[in-house]
Amino acid sequence: MAVDLDVRGVRVLRLVVEDANNRTSFDHTSWAMARVTVS
């Protein structure tokens, strides 16, 4: 999934996973292929 957002002036970019459904199942992810492209 691609996300396009303006990060001008940003010094720290946090990738956060929040509660999906008030249960402990499926509240996980993998940032293994995460990348930031500057154009």
All heavy atoms as TSV, in Angstrom:
chain	resi	resn	atom	element	x	y	z
A	1	MET	N	N	0.842	-1.158	0.000
A	1	MET	CA	C	0.000	0.000	0.000
A	1	MET	C	C	0.896	1.231	0.000
A	1	MET	O	O	1.807	1.351	0.822
A	1	MET	CB	C	-0.887	0.007	1.242
A	1	MET	CG	C	-1.722	1.250	1.336
A	1	MET	SD	S	-2.888	1.238	2.702
A	1	MET	CE	C	-1.837	1.726	4.033
A	2	ALA	N	N	0.649	2.151	-0.886
A	2	ALA	CA	C	1.411	3.396	-0.963
A	2	ALA	C	C	0.649	4.508	-0.255
A	2	ALA	O	O	-0.573	4.588	-0.328
A	2	ALA	CB	C	1.640	3.766	-2.417
A	3	VAL	N	N	1.410	5.354	0.430
A	3	VAL	CA	C	0.839	6.515	1.110
A	3	VAL	C	C	1.601	7.739	0.631
A	3	VAL	O	O	2.830	7.746	0.640
A	3	VAL	CB	C	0.961	6.393	2.644
A	3	VAL	CG1	C	0.443	7.629	3.329
A	3	VAL	CG2	C	0.234	5.156	3.135
A	4	ASP	N	N	0.877	8.766	0.200
A	4	ASP	CA	C	1.491	9.988	-0.285
A	4	ASP	C	C	1.143	11.114	0.685
A	4	ASP	O	O	-0.029	11.437	0.868
A	4	ASP	CB	C	0.956	10.302	-1.690
A	4	ASP	CG	C	1.609	11.531	-2.291
A	4	ASP	OD1	O	2.652	11.974	-1.783
A	4	ASP	OD2	O	1.064	12.043	-3.279
A	5	LEU	N	N	2.152	11.671	1.359
A	5	LEU	CA	C	1.872	12.754	2.290
A	5	LEU	C	C	3.016	13.753	2.311
A	5	LEU	O	O	4.146	13.445	1.980
A	5	LEU	CB	C	1.617	12.221	3.702
A	5	LEU	CG	C	2.766	11.480	4.361
A	5	LEU	CD1	C	2.943	12.016	5.761
A	5	LEU	CD2	C	2.432	10.005	4.408
A	6	ASP	N	N	2.684	14.975	2.683
A	6	ASP	CA	C	3.647	16.061	2.753
A	6	ASP	C	C	4.403	15.983	4.076
A	6	ASP	O	O	3.802	16.085	5.141
A	6	ASP	CB	C	2.897	17.394	2.642
A	6	ASP	CG	C	3.827	18.586	2.601
A	6	ASP	OD1	O	5.058	18.402	2.708
A	6	ASP	OD2	O	3.315	19.711	2.467
A	7	VAL	N	N	5.706	15.784	4.023
A	7	VAL	CA	C	6.512	15.687	5.232
A	7	VAL	C	C	7.539	16.821	5.308
A	7	VAL	O	O	8.533	16.707	6.010
A	7	VAL	CB	C	7.209	14.307	5.341
A	7	VAL	CG1	C	6.200	13.203	5.555
A	7	VAL	CG2	C	8.067	14.036	4.123
A	8	ARG	N	N	7.267	17.913	4.611
A	8	ARG	CA	C	8.185	19.059	4.682
A	8	ARG	C	C	8.312	19.537	6.127
A	8	ARG	O	O	7.318	19.706	6.818
A	8	ARG	CB	C	7.686	20.214	3.817
A	8	ARG	CG	C	7.900	19.969	2.337
A	8	ARG	CD	C	7.381	21.111	1.551
A	8	ARG	NE	N	5.920	20.925	1.448
A	8	ARG	CZ	C	5.141	21.599	0.635
A	8	ARG	NH1	N	5.637	22.544	-0.125
A	8	ARG	NH2	N	3.849	21.352	0.593
A	9	GLY	N	N	9.539	19.713	6.577
A	9	GLY	CA	C	9.801	20.178	7.924
A	9	GLY	C	C	9.764	19.088	8.988
A	9	GLY	O	O	10.036	19.338	10.151
A	10	VAL	N	N	9.445	17.860	8.609
A	10	VAL	CA	C	9.366	16.755	9.567
A	10	VAL	C	C	10.771	16.257	9.878
A	10	VAL	O	O	11.572	16.032	8.990
A	10	VAL	CB	C	8.502	15.600	9.005
A	10	VAL	CG1	C	8.580	14.378	9.880
A	10	VAL	CG2	C	7.073	16.066	8.826
A	11	ARG	N	N	11.073	16.095	11.158
A	11	ARG	CA	C	12.383	15.589	11.559
A	11	ARG	C	C	12.317	14.122	11.961
A	11	ARG	O	O	13.302	13.397	11.856
A	11	ARG	CB	C	12.929	16.406	12.721
A	11	ARG	CG	C	13.254	17.805	12.306
A	11	ARG	CD	C	13.777	18.617	13.452
A	11	ARG	NE	N	14.739	19.545	12.918
A	11	ARG	CZ	C	15.938	19.739	13.411
A	11	ARG	NH1	N	16.319	19.103	14.480
A	11	ARG	NH2	N	16.744	20.606	12.848
A	12	VAL	N	N	11.164	13.666	12.455
A	12	VAL	CA	C	10.993	12.276	12.882
A	12	VAL	C	C	9.698	11.758	12.278
A	12	VAL	O	O	8.657	12.386	12.403
A	12	VAL	CB	C	10.943	12.165	14.423
A	12	VAL	CG1	C	10.660	10.737	14.844
A	12	VAL	CG2	C	12.227	12.665	15.043
A	13	LEU	N	N	9.759	10.613	11.631
A	13	LEU	CA	C	8.582	9.963	11.056
A	13	LEU	C	C	8.381	8.650	11.795
A	13	LEU	O	O	9.247	7.781	11.775
A	13	LEU	CB	C	8.792	9.713	9.567
A	13	LEU	CG	C	7.631	9.101	8.803
A	13	LEU	CD1	C	6.422	10.028	8.818
A	13	LEU	CD2	C	8.052	8.812	7.372
A	14	ARG	N	N	7.251	8.515	12.488
A	14	ARG	CA	C	6.967	7.288	13.256
A	14	ARG	C	C	5.945	6.442	12.512
A	14	ARG	O	O	4.938	6.953	12.035
A	14	ARG	CB	C	6.388	7.644	14.620
A	14	ARG	CG	C	7.359	8.273	15.533
A	14	ARG	CD	C	6.795	8.570	16.895
A	14	ARG	NE	N	5.396	8.172	17.040
A	14	ARG	CZ	C	4.726	8.168	18.165
A	14	ARG	NH1	N	5.325	8.543	19.270
A	14	ARG	NH2	N	3.480	7.820	18.225
A	15	LEU	N	N	6.196	5.157	12.449
A	15	LEU	CA	C	5.250	4.201	11.893
A	15	LEU	C	C	4.606	3.499	13.077
A	15	LEU	O	O	5.279	2.849	13.862
A	15	LEU	CB	C	5.967	3.201	10.983
A	15	LEU	CG	C	6.728	3.815	9.814
A	15	LEU	CD1	C	7.501	2.742	9.072
A	15	LEU	CD2	C	5.798	4.559	8.887
A	16	VAL	N	N	3.288	3.630	13.203
A	16	VAL	CA	C	2.581	3.160	14.388
A	16	VAL	C	C	1.472	2.195	13.988
A	16	VAL	O	O	0.745	2.435	13.038
A	16	VAL	CB	C	1.952	4.353	15.160
A	16	VAL	CG1	C	1.177	3.880	16.364
A	16	VAL	CG2	C	3.025	5.352	15.553
A	17	VAL	N	N	1.335	1.106	14.743
A	17	VAL	CA	C	0.219	0.172	14.583
A	17	VAL	C	C	-0.669	0.325	15.811
A	17	VAL	O	O	-0.198	0.219	16.935
A	17	VAL	CB	C	0.713	-1.288	14.472
A	17	VAL	CG1	C	-0.462	-2.248	14.376
A	17	VAL	CG2	C	1.630	-1.430	13.283
A	18	GLU	N	N	-1.942	0.613	15.576
A	18	GLU	CA	C	-2.872	0.784	16.680
A	18	GLU	C	C	-3.836	-0.393	16.766
A	18	GLU	O	O	-3.886	-1.234	15.873
A	18	GLU	CB	C	-3.630	2.097	16.515
A	18	GLU	CG	C	-2.708	3.303	16.614
A	18	GLU	CD	C	-3.448	4.609	16.599
A	18	GLU	OE1	O	-4.679	4.609	16.412
A	18	GLU	OE2	O	-2.789	5.646	16.782
A	19	ASP	N	N	-4.605	-0.422	17.826
A	19	ASP	CA	C	-5.577	-1.488	18.080
A	19	ASP	C	C	-6.561	-1.615	16.914
A	19	ASP	O	O	-7.200	-0.643	16.516
A	19	ASP	CB	C	-6.329	-1.178	19.377
A	19	ASP	CG	C	-7.218	-2.313	19.820
A	19	ASP	OD1	O	-7.052	-3.430	19.305
A	19	ASP	OD2	O	-8.066	-2.079	20.681
A	20	ALA	N	N	-6.686	-2.821	16.385
A	20	ALA	CA	C	-7.559	-3.042	15.230
A	20	ALA	C	C	-9.015	-3.278	15.619
A	20	ALA	O	O	-9.927	-2.867	14.905
A	20	ALA	CB	C	-7.058	-4.236	14.419
A	21	ASN	N	N	-9.249	-3.950	16.756
A	21	ASN	CA	C	-10.638	-4.342	17.041
A	21	ASN	C	C	-10.890	-4.610	18.529
A	21	ASN	O	O	-11.763	-5.389	18.871
A	21	ASN	CB	C	-11.005	-5.580	16.228
A	21	ASN	CG	C	-10.046	-6.725	16.468
A	21	ASN	OD1	O	-9.271	-6.710	17.413
A	21	ASN	ND2	N	-10.091	-7.721	15.619
A	22	ASN	N	N	-10.128	-3.991	19.408
A	22	ASN	CA	C	-10.276	-4.189	20.857
A	22	ASN	C	C	-10.020	-5.617	21.316
A	22	ASN	O	O	-10.467	-6.023	22.366
A	22	ASN	CB	C	-11.647	-3.717	21.352
A	22	ASN	CG	C	-11.791	-2.225	21.237
A	22	ASN	OD1	O	-10.819	-1.479	21.404
A	22	ASN	ND2	N	-12.978	-1.760	20.946
A	23	ARG	N	N	-9.360	-6.395	20.487
A	23	ARG	CA	C	-8.932	-7.745	20.857
A	23	ARG	C	C	-7.445	-7.855	20.570
A	23	ARG	O	O	-6.879	-7.025	19.888
A	23	ARG	CB	C	-9.703	-8.795	20.064
A	23	ARG	CG	C	-11.182	-8.878	20.482
A	23	ARG	CD	C	-11.887	-9.925	19.691
A	23	ARG	NE	N	-12.181	-9.312	18.393
A	23	ARG	CZ	C	-12.839	-9.901	17.425
A	23	ARG	NH1	N	-13.259	-11.136	17.567
A	23	ARG	NH2	N	-13.068	-9.281	16.298
A	24	THR	N	N	-6.820	-8.882	21.056
A	24	THR	CA	C	-5.378	-9.031	20.847
A	24	THR	C	C	-5.025	-9.687	19.513
A	24	THR	O	O	-3.876	-9.646	19.100
A	24	THR	CB	C	-4.751	-9.856	21.982
A	24	THR	OG1	O	-5.399	-11.118	22.048
A	24	THR	CG2	C	-4.861	-9.131	23.311
A	25	SER	N	N	-5.983	-10.248	18.821
A	25	SER	CA	C	-5.682	-10.887	17.544
A	25	SER	C	C	-5.605	-9.845	16.430
A	25	SER	O	O	-6.320	-8.858	16.431
A	25	SER	CB	C	-6.730	-11.934	17.210
A	25	SER	OG	O	-8.010	-11.361	17.151
A	26	PHE	N	N	-4.705	-10.049	15.499
A	26	PHE	CA	C	-4.531	-9.233	14.302
A	26	PHE	C	C	-3.977	-7.838	14.567
A	26	PHE	O	O	-4.014	-6.993	13.701
A	26	PHE	CB	C	-5.844	-9.134	13.498
A	26	PHE	CG	C	-6.399	-10.469	13.126
A	26	PHE	CD1	C	-7.567	-10.933	13.697
A	26	PHE	CD2	C	-5.732	-11.288	12.230
A	26	PHE	CE1	C	-8.081	-12.176	13.372
A	26	PHE	CE2	C	-6.240	-12.533	11.895
A	26	PHE	CZ	C	-7.407	-12.974	12.467
A	27	ASP	N	N	-3.439	-7.570	15.745
A	27	ASP	CA	C	-2.815	-6.282	16.031
A	27	ASP	C	C	-1.310	-6.380	15.799
A	27	ASP	O	O	-0.507	-6.261	16.700
A	27	ASP	CB	C	-3.077	-5.849	17.480
A	27	ASP	CG	C	-4.510	-5.466	17.718
A	27	ASP	OD1	O	-5.234	-5.260	16.739
A	27	ASP	OD2	O	-4.899	-5.363	18.879
A	28	HIS	N	N	-0.918	-6.636	14.567
A	28	HIS	CA	C	0.494	-6.743	14.246
A	28	HIS	C	C	0.711	-6.300	12.806
A	28	HIS	O	O	-0.235	-6.199	12.025
A	28	HIS	CB	C	0.998	-8.178	14.432
A	28	HIS	CG	C	0.356	-9.145	13.502
A	28	HIS	ND1	N	-0.865	-9.697	13.751
A	28	HIS	CD2	C	0.762	-9.640	12.302
A	28	HIS	CE1	C	-1.191	-10.517	12.747
A	28	HIS	NE2	N	-0.222	-10.484	11.864
A	29	THR	N	N	1.936	-6.007	12.467
A	29	THR	CA	C	2.295	-5.657	11.095
A	29	THR	C	C	3.781	-5.904	10.887
A	29	THR	O	O	4.484	-6.288	11.814
A	29	THR	CB	C	1.945	-4.192	10.781
A	29	THR	OG1	O	2.055	-3.984	9.377
A	29	THR	CG2	C	2.849	-3.235	11.518
A	30	SER	N	N	4.237	-5.671	9.704
A	30	SER	CA	C	5.654	-5.784	9.392
A	30	SER	C	C	6.066	-4.555	8.589
A	30	SER	O	O	5.460	-4.250	7.568
A	30	SER	CB	C	5.920	-7.044	8.571
A	30	SER	OG	O	7.260	-7.039	8.126
A	31	TRP	N	N	7.083	-3.856	9.060
A	31	TRP	CA	C	7.615	-2.697	8.337
A	31	TRP	C	C	8.886	-3.093	7.582
A	31	TRP	O	O	9.685	-2.241	7.225
A	31	TRP	CB	C	7.930	-1.561	9.310
A	31	TRP	CG	C	6.750	-1.073	10.079
A	31	TRP	CD1	C	6.557	-1.196	11.418
A	31	TRP	CD2	C	5.595	-0.383	9.585
A	31	TRP	NE1	N	5.360	-0.637	11.792
A	31	TRP	CE2	C	4.739	-0.125	10.682
A	31	TRP	CE3	C	5.186	0.027	8.328
A	31	TRP	CZ2	C	3.522	0.536	10.553
A	31	TRP	CZ3	C	3.970	0.679	8.198
A	31	TRP	CH2	C	3.157	0.927	9.296
A	32	ALA	N	N	9.061	-4.362	7.298
A	32	ALA	CA	C	10.300	-4.848	6.693
A	32	ALA	C	C	10.613	-4.192	5.354
A	32	ALA	O	O	11.770	-3.978	5.034
A	32	ALA	CB	C	10.249	-6.359	6.533
A	33	MET	N	N	9.628	-3.834	4.583
A	33	MET	CA	C	9.856	-3.211	3.267
A	33	MET	C	C	9.519	-1.716	3.272
A	33	MET	O	O	9.373	-1.114	2.213
A	33	MET	CB	C	9.011	-3.934	2.220
A	33	MET	CG	C	9.342	-5.399	2.022
A	33	MET	SD	S	10.889	-5.679	1.178
A	33	MET	CE	C	10.478	-5.147	-0.462
A	34	ALA	N	N	9.407	-1.115	4.434
A	34	ALA	CA	C	9.066	0.316	4.517
A	34	ALA	C	C	10.185	1.156	3.912
A	34	ALA	O	O	11.361	0.863	4.069
A	34	ALA	CB	C	8.831	0.710	5.962
A	35	ARG	N	N	9.815	2.218	3.194
A	35	ARG	CA	C	10.815	3.126	2.631
A	35	ARG	C	C	10.182	4.490	2.399
A	35	ARG	O	O	8.981	4.615	2.217
A	35	ARG	CB	C	11.400	2.562	1.352
A	35	ARG	CG	C	10.415	2.388	0.243
A	35	ARG	CD	C	11.108	1.764	-0.981
A	35	ARG	NE	N	10.126	1.183	-1.858
A	35	ARG	CZ	C	9.805	-0.095	-1.906
A	35	ARG	NH1	N	10.419	-0.948	-1.129
A	35	ARG	NH2	N	8.901	-0.533	-2.723
A	36	VAL	N	N	11.008	5.492	2.409
A	36	VAL	CA	C	10.595	6.862	2.131
A	36	VAL	C	C	11.285	7.286	0.841
A	36	VAL	O	O	12.494	7.162	0.709
A	36	VAL	CB	C	10.973	7.809	3.291
A	36	VAL	CG1	C	10.644	9.242	2.936
A	36	VAL	CG2	C	10.278	7.384	4.569
A	37	THR	N	N	10.503	7.780	-0.104
A	37	THR	CA	C	11.033	8.256	-1.371
A	37	THR	C	C	10.848	9.768	-1.443
A	37	THR	O	O	9.740	10.263	-1.264
A	37	THR	CB	C	10.304	7.587	-2.564
A	37	THR	OG1	O	10.425	6.175	-2.418
A	37	THR	CG2	C	10.888	8.021	-3.871
A	38	VAL	N	N	11.913	10.487	-1.684
A	38	VAL	CA	C	11.868	11.947	-1.786
A	38	VAL	C	C	11.947	12.320	-3.253
A	38	VAL	O	O	12.834	11.876	-3.982
A	38	VAL	CB	C	13.041	12.575	-1.010
A	38	VAL	CG1	C	13.006	14.083	-1.124
A	38	VAL	CG2	C	13.018	12.132	0.441
A	39	SER	N	N	10.977	13.136	-3.659
A	39	SER	CA	C	11.007	13.571	-5.070
A	39	SER	C	C	10.874	15.056	-5.188
A	39	SER	O	O	10.593	15.758	-4.254
A	39	SER	CB	C	9.898	12.898	-5.853
A	39	SER	OG	O	8.648	13.141	-5.274
